[in-house]
Amino acid sequence: MPLSPNTHVFLQLVVVSGGTLSFLLDLACDLWATVQYLLVGRYLWAALVLALLGFSSVQLQLFSWIWLTADPPELHGSLPSRRFLAGLHLLQLGYLYRCFQGLKQGLLMWHQELPSEYDLAYADFLSMDISMLRLFESFLEATPQLTLVLAIVLQSGQAEYYQWFGIFSSFLGISWALLDYHRSLRSCLPSKSNLGWSSSAIYFLWNLLLLGPRIFVVALFSAFFPYYIALHFLTLWLVMLFWAWLQGTKFMPDPRSEWLYRMMVAIILYFSWFNMSRGRTRGRAIIHLIFILSDSALLVTTVVTSSTWLPNETLLPTWLTIGGACFLLGQAFRLIYYLYLHPRFYWEPDQVDGAMDGTVGGTVVGSMGGSMGGSTDGSGSLLPPEHTKLLFNRRATQLAHQLFPKAKARMVLSSNSDPESASEDETRGACKGFQVCLQGPRGLFT
């Protein structure tokens, strides 16, 4: 059942507020740990924490800036000047500004008795970008930081109170990012009735239960062989980067920034599965699972057969048993999700996915969320020709196409369709398939 506008606005506020708070909490815990490491003379540990923070922040600002500059200028009509926004991103505040923008949009709608469709869709647009950036940040910073803290704890044989806070904040950030990412992509589905909390919960559980053992194995190897983990990561990252290139991803607005996206995907694939291209994904997912499982088994075998000694090493078999049980449970939840909860219906038109520019039912679909109006054949679009806008977040929609390749919504949108003969129900369905159909005076754009 579709949510009421007020409920939708409330959920948007909760999601954006929760994501912002978890981000700030994780940042505060990392800075707290850095200070503690400096006080006890662990300068290398402090430098590693700061290096991960700095690297993830720079990458996050790059993605945010590229997306912002690729969006149609009329989409963000109330934004400050480009120079001001560039300054914010240089100061590493671009992501927080996006969070503030999302909260501001949500609060503006909260004070409206009945928010307009444009305001609701624009809030969705902002929320989807924030959720994608949050997911990237969780694998650029939270996951490596959690691996580092666990390696330090395994090496020292004890966990300080600030390290427990860091472990908790990292898990919270990763968990929230996974849930928010899935919720965001499910909201792009042509049929909103397929959005369910049980599905999101199972999706979250199988990802976390598979991610946890992988993080522990990498942390364990790091504790035993701290000088080899960088070589291991670089080797596997290059393999994953090559695989991403073979997939022919077309997510970013230009070839140079596409390589930035592929490098990001390669980092995610080092820890977890990420679907980066359309089509049937079972084969690719199985290949990735076998590869990561084999690598993890090799790391564990290397650790077990090593003569290196660690404090509390007697607990190692227990932790490995727990990790194996989590992996098997995660695989069980993964099967349950894909067998019973994953949406199974077809996206139409298929040509939108992965195309930087294309036509859909006479509507020109522009790059990275932009459509610059009108019909390709002079006959008009499926939508009313006057005072109509079609707004959807192309970045999130493209990822939704990849995550839900079998979504079945009969949208009457093809380049051969006759716009004049489309029924009102068909037009409504077509609009819904691309997030929402909006009335307004400023013409057509996406």
Steps between C-alpha positions, in 0.01 A plus 500: 500500500649840402601722787315822570695821425537584871627151582738517205636836621543368854695196377718724284585714804576193712723344234698816421530595869607150600757480221644841589522417870663161437753669270585763762517238776739287297714806424510599867599147608781490244636836614471389863695182423765706318555721803525197729753333271710818499489524880636147543764544230334285230577743222472245218150400608397866523647569155310206349169620648557852367612367160180298462292800608674731255487260205131420546410866544678605180333222300161591643540866404606403147189291445278768648653775286491300176133411551411854598661654193349232271144569614294744289544855636122548533471196725663670800362848448556620858862390540774754587756607244726244337804662662346465845417134438852435370637654820281273712625193318862613531441536874364143502151621589320407178337184638385674818357780288299243305371360831405851610326557167303176540398591857397848388283362220341253742425767759349726236263222397424412862351847548279458194155353547525313169849506340503539125608212278799705390618553859458129578689392189779753555537376859526145362763620253713652776453200729613255231823689438566516875439127542739413216771727641444349844544150358825603332622659823423187700731292278763771463524584870276309743586150374881558481490675840315204651759265348781712644347513850443124505860441388628727778284320757624161380860617516474656845274234649265757654249763395489847654170675559552742210569204269170341601331831412681495164389144428142587592493820291651323196245219518222755542621700200534193278160366609324830438667543162390151387143553613475850355653388170252215462206722598613763250526255210172332585329839480606510131296191420206544263270340758527650847304208646820297477667716764489313831688516827536121519681502166732780612568323830598174329709693245678678784559175694652302217729786403614561857541130583718452192688827546582434868703179446684659207599798715612270782713284269672806349554644851641168618745485211593864568575420864729210406657653189465880522761558230328282241140615527564803277642274227205263536248783473673660201518168313133415551394859437671495160324172416164650600575818305572293190174314550309827536655620175393178327140565613499819290343719768347830388398668822686831499461790254838461327767230446750650745256513789379151403839368607448665838175305534670176395771553759229550760320184390828305519536602866146383575560171320807437717265475799156421363287436193388798293302473178643750254340401169159395374383157400488170683741525790496145637811394309699810595390474864607133517839581345554780752388279789739220402785748454449672837438170680820352354699809593360500856579130537855566380543782753370284785725210397800733492418625850438155648822355360704802606744487789412855602349530848223736607350570844181300570582272208315219676175677409583491129319169425188636672504819295559309178208269582274800565615658174426183306154474658427864409608432142270198467212690660561791266487268199172358630348849532634583155321201349179588684519856369555408136252212502208671675555874552691633199274686251448298182371711221635668186621852465387672185645659299824308544709743298494764775727298727862581436433761230619850567257636245199326354136534410208358688159535346605815317652650813869576483666352806810701583816412688512442872146600570427739221250513221486803287151494387274410226443247232753355262256478212303819547187315608536575871558267792277259685459767763285811462703743289445801726618564856633150554826380651626150545746481788702197601848439630672330210795384713277314745268376224792353308623316810144380563491360146814307583389378843146411389551379141166320485262768619167453316306819435328535165593856418392614156829671420684416180636703217231356269206589726234735379471766773154607389358148542633441851225466757487697821588187701796428274627854535466482877688169502774643283547792736505274801768285341733797503428611854221754465321718248508863607297801397678830471567797278866444420484235228616141484813368662611195698 
